[in-house]
Structure formats: C-alpha cells, structure tokens
Amino acid sequence: MLNKVEHADVIDAKGLIRQHGQGNAAIKAINGVDLTIKAGEMVALMGPSGSGKSTLMQILGLLDRPSQGEYFLAGKNVSRLKKGEAASLRGRRIGFVFQGIHLLARLSAIRNVELPMVYARFSSTERRQRAEASLARVGLSALAGRRPNQLSGGQAQRIAIARAVAPGPELLLADEPTGALDRASGRDVLALFQELNQELGLTIVIVTHDPLVGQHAQRIVELEDGRIIADRPVLDRIVAHGTPEVGV
C-alpha cells in the first residue's frame, strides 16, 4: 500500500522561520527550527498552545511555506513549491488525520476513503482496490457501506486513518487525533498508529498536547515560542494494548 521511500530522511528541515507581518509588528510562529525525521520513525510534536507545533505541521504537510529556511521531503526540496505543485505532491506522499475527522456525511465509508485518490487522479479500479485494502487494514471492512452518522467516534477516526493511508503516503501527519475520543477509542487509534508504523514502516508525526499520547511515540520533540527546546527518545514507551517498553 505504501510508496517506497528511497531517502533515509523523510523530513529534513533546516532553519525554518514562519513570520507573520512585517517590521515591529512581525511575529515569528516558527523561529529557526532544525528537524530531521528518518523513514519509519514515529515522532510526537508537543508544546503548549501557541508554541508553534501546528504551524510546523502545516509546513511539513505542504499546507504552508516557510518564510525562510529549507524543507526537504524524502530528499526533495519542497520549500518553494507553487500551490499546484505542493497540492499534487501532498496528495500522493502525505496523509492527514485531524481531531475533527472531517468525513463527508453524504458518502459511505468506502467512498470517503476513495475521495483523496479522486483528486490525486488514481484510476477508479485502483481507488477501489486501495480503499478496500485500507479498510481491511484498520479492521472495518464490514462497515464499508455505512455513512459517518452510523459510526461511533472511534470507528469514524479509523475510517479517517484508512482514508489517509490508502494513497500510499510516505508520511502521516496526525493533529490531536485522539482529542475528540473517549479513552478506549483513543487507545485503539494509538494502537493502530503503532501497527502502521511497525508493520508497514510508515513515518508518523503526531501533534499533541497530551503527554500520554506522546509516550506512544518513539521520540518526543518539544516546542516553545516557535523553537525546539527538547528532542529526546521515549525511554518508557507505551505499547498500546501491551506493556511499556523500557530503553527504546
């Protein structure tokens, strides 16, 4: 399902600055960020509100461009892509999962999973094959015909994850993916992320303010005032539906 990653570093950011406004009114939401994430890593971006983590995720996801600095995605410099070029690359190489889920109410689960591949111009046959395989991967093949209002919150988020991974991205970005879920459903989603990371080698970056969510990653990057203040491995990693790993 996944595209082959030919470069060891999926993310290589150097000196990223994202500035809003000019002169004395200028605000740097991101201020000199250097970040490298290797293929197959699962990393949590953490920090308080206003720390810059969401702005950084938007840049990493090609939803925004840095004011200064360079961003290489799987070895390709994507810092100054035009909107159309960024959208095309984003559609095939980056998957997104959001707290709000954002499934279309009028479409069935499988049609929701297919939708990004329509925009990415996959053939109808390949869209359906990938959507079916992705639903099977998240354990929801039996719910393919249901609409979002017929799903629980946890099921809907798993459908959203299936939608994100169906095109075969190299990078999955998740913004507070358990924020709207109950504890049990949140554990299921984190277990699924770990499975995608471990079994498929998918590179995953989770933006979260929740330390418990961060403990499911392999590495935590902390931001404050637009700067990285800590970058450390998770030594007591929580394995979803299992026991903590020590010395990861």
N, C-alpha and C positions, 0 to 999 in steps of 0.2 A: 504493500500500500504506500509505503514511504518512498520519496525520491532518494536516490543515492546521494549521500553527502561526500563530496570529493575533497573538501578542505577541512583540516583538523579543527579550525576555529570557525564555528558558525557565526559568532559575534566577535568583532574586534573593533572597539570604539576608542578613538584617540582624541583627547582634548575637546570633548563635546561641550558646546555652550549653546543654550537656547535663551535668547534675550527677547523680551517684550518691551516695546517702547524705545525711546531714544533719549540721549543726554541725561539730565538729572532725574528724569522720570523712568529711566531704564531699570528693568527688573530681570535678573538672571534666574530663570526657573531651574536651569541646569548650568553649572558653573565649573567647567574643567573636569569632566568625567572621563576617566580611562577605564575600560571594562573589556575583559576577554572572557568568553564562554565557549568551552570546547564542545565539539559534537558529542551528544549523548549525556551531557550534564543536565541536572535538574536543580535550578537555582531559584531562591526566593529573594525578591527585591522588597526590602522592608524600610519603614520610616514613618514618622507622624504625618498628619495632614499638612500639605504644603512643603514636604521635603523634596519633591521633585520626582518621585518614583513614577507617577502616572505620566508626566511629561517625558521621562526617559523611555517608558514603554511605548509611547506614541512614536518616538523617533525610531526605536528598534523595530516597530511594526510598520514603518514607512507610511505612517499616518501624518507625520510632521517631519520637517527637515531641520537639522541643526543650523544655528546662525554661524557657528564656527566649528572647526574640527572635522574629523573624518570618521565615517562608519562603513566598515566592510562587512558584508553579509556573505558568508561562505566564500570569502576571498574576493568578492566583487565590491568595488567602491560604489556605494549607493547614496552617498552624501548629497549629491546634487541632481538626482534624477528629476525629470519632468513628471508632472502629475500622472499622465497616461502611462509612462514607463514604470513609475512606482506602483500604480494600481495593477498592472499586468504581472509584475514580479510578486507583489503581495498576494495575489490571487492563487498562485501556484506554489509559493515557497513558505508562506507564513499562515498559520491557523490562529484564530482568536476565540477565546472563551471569556464571557463577561458575567458579572454578577447578575445583570438583568436578564440574561439568557437570550432574549430577542428572537424567539421563534415566531414565524408568521402564523397567526391564528387560523387563516383560511386554508392552510396547506397541511397535509398529512405529515407524519414524522419523516417518512422516506423522501417526500418532496422537499421538506425543509433541508434535509441532508444534501439533496441534489443541487439545491439552489446556487451555492457559490460556484459550483462547477459549470453551471449555465453561463455565468459571467466570465469564467475562465476558458470558455469555449471547448470544453470536453464534448465528445460525441455523446448522443443520447444513450447509446449502448454502454459506453464506458462509465457515464454518470450513474446509471442504474446498477452496474456491477460493483462500482466502488461504494455506492450508498448501501447496498445490501451487505457488503463485506464489513463496512464500518459499523453498521447497526449490530451485526453479529459480534464484532469486537467488543462493543460496550454491553452486550448481553440483552439487547432489546429487539431482536428480530421479530418477536411475536407482536410488538406494538407498532410495526411499520405503518399500518393504516390508520392509526389514531391521530387525532388532532391535539394540539397543545392543551386545550381545556379538558381533555380526557386523560391527562398525565399528572402524576404527582410532581412536586417541585424537583425532587431528586431525579426522577425519570426524565423530566424536561431538560435538566442540565446535562444528563448523559447523552441525550439526543443532540444537544448543542455541541458536546465534545465530539460526537460522531461526525457532525457537520464540519467541524474544524479540521479533523484529521483525514476526512475522505479524499481530498485532492492530493494527499501525499506530501504534506509540507515538511520542510527540514526543521522548522522552528514553530513551537506552540507557545503563544503568549496568553496568560490567564490573569485577568484583573479581578481580584477578590472573588474567585469562583465559588467559594462556599459561603459568602456573606449573606445570602438570602435563604440558606438551607438550614434545616434542623440538624442537630448534632450527628445523628445516624446517617442521614443523607450526605452530610459533609464528609464523613469518614469514607463512604462509598466512593465519592468523587475523588478524594485524595488517593484511595487505593487504585482507582482507575488510572490516575496520572502516573503513579509509580509503575503500574503494569505497562503502560505505553512507553515509559522511559526505559524500563529494564528489558522488556521483551522485544520492542521494536527499535530501541536506540534513539527515540525521539528526544530532541533537545527541548526542554521545557523551562520557561521563566514564569514564575508566579508572583504577581504583585499582591502584597497582603500587609495588613497592619497587625495580624493575629500571630503571636509568637508560636502557638501550637501548629498553625498551618506551616509556618516557616520550618519547624522541626521535621517536617516530612520531606524536605528537600535535602540535597547533598551539601549545599553551600548556601550561606546567607550573605547578601550584600546589603549593607545598611546605608541609607542616605539621610542627610540633614542639610537643610539650606542649600540644596542643589549640588552637594558634594558627597562623594563616597567617604564615609567615616570609618567603615569596617568592612572587611571581606574575609570571611572565615568559613572553614568546613564545619559541618554539623557533626559533632563528635558523639551525640546521643540521639541519633536519628530515629524517628518513629516510623516503623514499618506498619502501614495501615493493615488492620486485621491481624497483626502479629505483635511481636515484642520489639522494644527499642534495640537498635544496633549500637554497639559501642565501638568507638575508634574507627568510624568510617572515614 
